[in-house]
Amino acid sequence: MKDIAGVTRLLGMAHAVTRVAMALLMGGAIALAVGCSEKAEQTTGAPPPAVVVYEVATKPVGTYREFVGRTEAFRDVNLMARVEGELMARHFVEGAMVTEGQVLYVIDDAPFVAAVQGAEAELERARSEVERTASELERGTQLAPEGFLSAQDLDKLRAAASQAQSAVKAAESQLETARINLGYTKITAPFTGLIGKTQYNVGTVVGPGSGTLAQLSAADPIYVNFQLEESAYMSYLQKRQNEGAGVSNPPLDISMRLPNNEAFGQEGSLTFADTQIDATMGAVNLRAEFPNPSGVVVPGMFVTLMIEGREKQNKAVIPQSAVQSTQEGYTVLSVDKDNTVSQKLVKMGRRIGPMWAVDEGLGDGDRIIIDGLQKVRVGVEVAPVTGMVDPVTGAVAPIENGQ
């Protein structure tokens, strides 16, 4: 009986423990629900997220194209030997500037000096022969009327005098040729420019068959050759004709970006358009010209040619970082006067460094988000801070105290 009573007490104690545990679990659940409710209330009452906005302003923007071009020397010549002989001297430093008329190479002139002297002697002999035959003809002319000289002999004297005159002309020609060849022993610069690497050293025998001795280039001004597709070129020609303007001197601003991505400090002009379309490329060859007084642009460079029309239209210009690409097209997040976010569909135009011109969708005074895009969505309220954008680097910085 005692055992049965003990078991009964243990069962009662177990039921009591179970009721206490259930009470504790219920209390915890209630406390968790209250905590979540309070947290939700705190989230709902959080301040609006801060974002940096850019106030849109319009500015004049012209039509714009970029082209890959290759630089070419204004003047370029391959220096060659016109006569054969040993190179005796070289009077320039490779890669340096040389001036017009400067002696660059000297070829051994001894054979050519001798040729000149021989031609001079031959000319003197021919002139002496002219004097002799002229004197004999004069005497014969006096004797013939008196019957002391036949007509046949007189004709021979006249022929000899004529041949002597021809011999003088031939000797003069040979002397001139010898002097020209002697002059070719000194190779001079035909214009001022930069001279490249020499292909032959002193002591080498060179001649007309030796090819290029060195290359001389004048790079001020410098040419930039590029191509424009035929459809765009025809549209340009038709536009110019409709305006009653000629093809030359188009209203364009032409600039150049160097291979190191730095802007070249000189403005260019369009100086040449080919008269036919390149059949293999379907494009017309064009050429721009730039002053190059410092010589920083050398022939053979690949550069970026930037051409902008001088006829401008006012367009909104915004940072590229503000533009999002969606299935509908390009969009921006705009902030209205109530600081509520909305999405605007925009049509984009040309890029200007880190900026982007807007053809349609934005105007003066519109505010768009440029920093904090990931923190907001359409329809929420935000705390906007006006910012500025570096037009060169694209760096964003808030404007302090509205300045």
C-alpha positions in Angstrom: 0.0 0.0 0.0 2.8 2.3 0.8 4.3 1.7 -2.6 1.1 2.5 -4.4 0.9 5.8 -2.4 4.4 6.7 -3.4 3.8 6.2 -7.1 0.7 8.3 -6.9 2.7 11.2 -5.4 5.3 11.0 -8.1 2.7 11.1 -10.8 1.2 14.2 -9.2 4.5 15.9 -9.1 5.1 15.2 -12.8 1.8 16.7 -13.8 2.7 19.8 -11.8 6.1 20.1 -13.6 4.4 19.8 -17.0 1.9 22.6 -16.2 4.7 24.9 -15.1 6.7 24.2 -18.3 3.7 24.8 -20.5 3.1 28.1 -18.7 6.7 29.1 -19.2 6.5 28.3 -23.0 3.3 30.3 -23.4 4.9 33.2 -21.6 8.0 33.1 -23.9 5.8 33.0 -27.0 3.8 36.0 -25.8 7.0 37.9 -25.0 8.5 37.0 -28.5 5.4 38.2 -30.2 5.4 41.4 -28.3 9.1 41.9 -29.1 8.5 41.4 -32.8 5.7 43.8 -32.8 7.8 46.4 -31.1 10.6 45.8 -33.6 8.2 46.2 -36.5 6.9 49.4 -35.0 10.5 50.6 -34.7 11.3 49.7 -38.4 8.2 51.5 -39.5 9.2 54.6 -37.7 12.8 54.6 -39.1 14.0 57.9 -40.8 14.1 57.9 -44.7 17.4 56.8 -46.3 19.8 59.5 -47.3 20.8 59.7 -50.9 22.9 62.1 -53.0 21.0 63.7 -55.8 22.2 65.7 -58.9 20.3 68.7 -60.0 20.0 68.5 -63.8 21.1 71.4 -65.9 21.1 71.7 -69.7 24.0 73.0 -71.8 24.8 73.3 -75.5 25.7 69.9 -77.0 26.7 69.3 -80.6 26.6 66.2 -82.7 29.6 64.0 -81.9 31.6 61.2 -83.4 34.8 59.4 -82.5 37.1 57.8 -85.1 40.3 55.7 -84.9 42.9 57.5 -87.0 46.5 57.0 -87.9 49.0 59.8 -88.0 51.1 60.6 -91.0 54.0 63.0 -91.6 53.3 66.2 -93.5 56.3 65.5 -95.6 58.2 62.2 -95.9 61.1 61.2 -98.0 63.5 58.3 -98.4 67.1 59.5 -98.8 68.9 57.6 -101.5 72.3 57.6 -103.2 72.2 58.9 -106.8 75.8 57.9 -107.6 77.9 54.9 -106.5 80.8 55.3 -104.1 82.1 54.7 -100.6 80.4 56.5 -97.7 83.1 58.8 -96.3 81.1 60.7 -93.6 77.7 60.9 -91.8 76.9 64.4 -90.4 73.7 63.8 -88.3 72.5 62.0 -85.1 69.9 59.4 -85.7 66.5 60.5 -84.5 67.5 64.2 -84.3 66.2 67.3 -86.1 68.1 68.3 -89.2 67.6 71.6 -91.1 67.0 72.1 -94.8 70.2 72.0 -96.8 72.2 70.3 -94.1 74.8 67.8 -95.4 73.8 64.4 -94.2 76.1 61.9 -96.1 79.3 62.4 -98.0 80.3 59.9 -100.8 83.9 59.6 -102.0 84.1 62.3 -104.7 87.5 61.6 -106.1 86.3 59.8 -109.2 83.7 62.5 -109.8 86.2 65.4 -109.4 88.4 63.6 -112.0 85.3 63.3 -114.3 84.7 67.0 -114.0 88.3 67.9 -114.8 88.2 65.6 -117.8 85.0 67.1 -119.1 86.4 70.6 -118.7 89.5 69.6 -120.7 87.3 68.1 -123.4 85.3 71.3 -123.6 88.5 73.4 -124.0 89.6 71.2 -126.8 86.2 71.5 -128.5 86.3 75.2 -128.2 89.8 75.3 -129.8 88.5 73.2 -132.6 85.7 75.7 -133.2 88.2 78.5 -133.4 90.4 76.6 -135.9 87.5 75.5 -138.2 86.0 79.0 -138.1 89.3 80.5 -139.2 89.7 78.0 -142.1 86.2 78.7 -143.2 86.8 82.4 -143.2 89.9 82.0 -145.4 88.2 79.6 -147.7 85.3 82.0 -148.1 87.8 84.6 -149.3 89.6 82.3 -151.7 86.6 80.6 -153.3 85.4 83.7 -155.4 88.9 84.0 -157.0 88.9 80.4 -158.0 91.6 79.2 -155.6 89.1 76.9 -153.7 86.5 74.7 -155.2 82.9 74.7 -154.0 83.3 71.2 -152.7 86.2 72.1 -150.5 84.3 75.1 -149.2 81.4 72.8 -148.2 83.8 70.6 -146.3 85.1 73.6 -144.4 81.6 74.6 -143.5 80.8 71.1 -142.3 83.9 71.0 -140.2 83.0 74.3 -138.5 79.4 73.0 -137.8 80.7 69.8 -136.4 83.1 71.7 -134.1 80.1 73.8 -132.8 78.2 70.6 -132.1 81.2 69.1 -130.3 81.3 72.1 -128.0 77.6 71.6 -127.1 78.3 67.9 -126.4 81.3 68.8 -124.2 79.3 71.4 -122.3 76.6 68.7 -121.7 79.2 66.2 -120.5 80.7 68.8 -118.1 77.2 69.6 -116.7 76.5 65.9 -116.1 79.9 65.5 -114.4 79.2 68.5 -112.2 75.7 67.1 -111.3 77.2 63.7 -110.4 79.8 65.5 -108.3 77.0 67.3 -106.4 75.3 64.0 -105.7 78.3 62.9 -103.6 76.9 65.2 -100.9 73.4 64.1 -99.8 71.6 67.0 -98.1 68.2 67.4 -96.3 65.5 68.6 -98.7 63.5 70.1 -95.8 63.7 70.5 -92.0 62.5 67.5 -90.1 63.4 64.4 -88.0 65.8 61.9 -89.5 65.5 58.2 -88.6 68.0 55.4 -88.3 70.7 55.1 -90.9 70.8 51.9 -92.9 74.5 52.2 -93.9 77.6 53.1 -92.0 80.7 54.9 -93.1 82.9 52.7 -95.2 80.1 51.0 -97.0 79.8 51.3 -100.8 76.4 52.6 -101.7 74.7 53.5 -105.0 71.3 53.8 -106.7 70.6 50.1 -106.0 71.2 50.4 -102.3 67.7 51.5 -101.4 66.9 53.9 -98.6 69.9 55.3 -96.6 67.6 57.0 -94.0 64.1 58.4 -93.8 63.4 62.1 -93.2 60.0 63.2 -91.9 58.4 66.6 -91.3 55.7 66.3 -88.6 54.6 69.9 -88.2 51.8 69.9 -89.1 50.8 66.3 -88.6 48.1 64.5 -90.6 45.5 62.1 -89.2 43.9 59.7 -91.7 40.6 58.2 -90.9 37.5 56.7 -92.6 33.8 57.6 -92.6 31.2 55.1 -93.8 29.6 56.0 -97.1 26.1 56.4 -95.8 27.1 59.0 -93.2 29.3 60.8 -95.7 26.4 61.0 -98.2 24.1 62.4 -95.5 26.7 65.0 -94.7 27.1 66.0 -98.3 23.4 66.3 -98.8 23.0 68.4 -95.6 25.8 70.8 -96.8 24.2 71.1 -100.2 20.8 71.8 -98.7 22.3 74.5 -96.6 23.9 76.0 -99.7 27.4 75.4 -98.2 30.4 73.9 -99.9 32.1 70.7 -98.8 35.3 72.6 -97.6 35.6 74.3 -94.3 32.8 72.4 -92.5 31.6 73.8 -89.2 33.3 71.2 -87.0 35.5 71.2 -83.9 38.1 68.6 -84.3 40.3 67.4 -81.4 42.6 64.4 -80.8 43.2 62.0 -77.9 46.7 60.4 -77.8 47.4 56.7 -77.1 48.1 57.4 -73.4 44.5 58.7 -73.2 45.6 62.3 -72.8 44.0 65.1 -74.9 46.3 66.8 -77.5 46.4 70.5 -76.9 45.9 71.7 -80.5 42.8 72.0 -82.6 42.6 70.4 -86.0 40.8 71.0 -89.3 39.5 68.8 -92.0 41.7 69.3 -95.1 41.0 66.4 -97.4 38.2 64.1 -98.5 38.8 61.5 -101.2 37.0 61.7 -104.5 35.8 58.1 -104.4 34.6 55.5 -102.0 36.9 52.7 -100.9 35.2 49.7 -102.5 36.7 47.2 -100.0 35.7 49.1 -96.9 32.6 51.0 -98.1 34.0 54.2 -96.7 35.6 57.4 -97.8 39.1 58.3 -96.8 39.4 61.6 -94.9 42.3 63.6 -93.4 42.5 66.1 -90.6 45.5 68.3 -90.0 46.9 69.5 -86.6 49.7 71.9 -85.7 52.5 69.9 -84.0 55.1 72.5 -83.0 56.5 70.4 -80.1 56.7 67.2 -82.2 55.0 65.2 -79.5 52.9 63.4 -82.1 55.0 61.2 -84.4 54.0 59.5 -87.6 52.4 56.1 -87.4 50.5 56.6 -84.1 47.0 55.2 -83.6 45.0 58.1 -82.1 41.3 58.8 -81.3 39.9 61.6 -83.4 36.9 63.5 -81.8 34.7 65.5 -84.1 31.9 67.7 -82.8 29.5 69.9 -84.8 29.5 73.6 -84.0 25.7 73.7 -84.3 24.6 73.1 -80.7 21.3 72.1 -79.0 20.5 72.5 -75.3 20.4 69.0 -73.6 20.5 67.7 -70.1 23.9 66.4 -69.1 24.0 63.9 -66.3 26.6 61.5 -64.7 26.8 58.1 -66.3 26.6 56.5 -62.9 23.0 57.6 -62.5 21.8 55.7 -65.6 20.4 52.2 -65.3 19.8 49.8 -68.2 16.5 47.9 -68.0 14.5 45.8 -70.5 12.5 48.9 -71.3 15.6 51.0 -72.0 17.7 53.4 -70.0 16.2 54.8 -66.8 17.0 57.1 -63.9 15.6 57.4 -60.4 14.1 60.8 -59.9 13.2 62.6 -56.6 10.2 64.8 -56.8 9.4 67.9 -54.6 8.0 65.6 -51.9 11.2 63.7 -51.8 9.5 60.6 -53.2 11.4 58.3 -55.6 10.1 57.7 -59.1 11.5 56.0 -62.2 11.9 57.9 -65.5 12.6 56.4 -68.9 15.3 58.4 -70.8 16.8 58.5 -74.2 20.5 58.9 -74.1 22.8 60.7 -76.6 26.5 61.2 -76.7 28.9 60.5 -73.8 31.1 63.4 -72.6 33.8 62.0 -70.4 32.0 60.6 -67.2 28.9 62.5 -68.3 26.1 61.6 -70.6 23.8 63.8 -72.7 20.1 63.1 -72.5 18.1 63.5 -75.7 14.7 63.0 -74.1 13.2 62.5 -70.6 14.9 65.1 -68.4 15.1 68.9 -68.2 16.4 71.7 -66.1 15.8 71.4 -62.3 15.0 67.6 -62.3 16.7 65.8 -59.4 18.2 62.3 -60.0 19.9 60.0 -57.6 23.6 59.5 -58.2 24.6 57.8 -55.0 22.6 55.4 -52.8 20.7 53.8 -55.6 20.9 50.4 -53.8 19.1 51.7 -50.7 15.9 52.9 -52.4 13.0 51.7 -54.5 10.2 53.4 -56.4 7.6 55.1 -54.2 9.7 55.4 -51.0 10.6 58.7 -49.3 14.2 59.7 -49.1 16.4 62.3 -47.5 18.2 63.9 -50.5 21.5 65.7 -50.3 22.6 67.7 -53.3 25.9 66.6 -54.8 28.3 67.6 -57.5 30.2 65.5 -60.0 33.8 66.1 -61.2 33.4 66.5 -65.0 36.8 64.9 -65.6 37.0 62.0 -63.1 33.3 61.4 -62.4 33.9 61.5 -58.6 30.7 62.3 -56.6 30.9 64.7 -53.6 28.0 66.2 -51.6 27.7 70.0 -51.6 28.4 71.2 -48.1 26.0 73.8 -46.7 24.4 74.2 -50.1 27.7 75.6 -51.6 
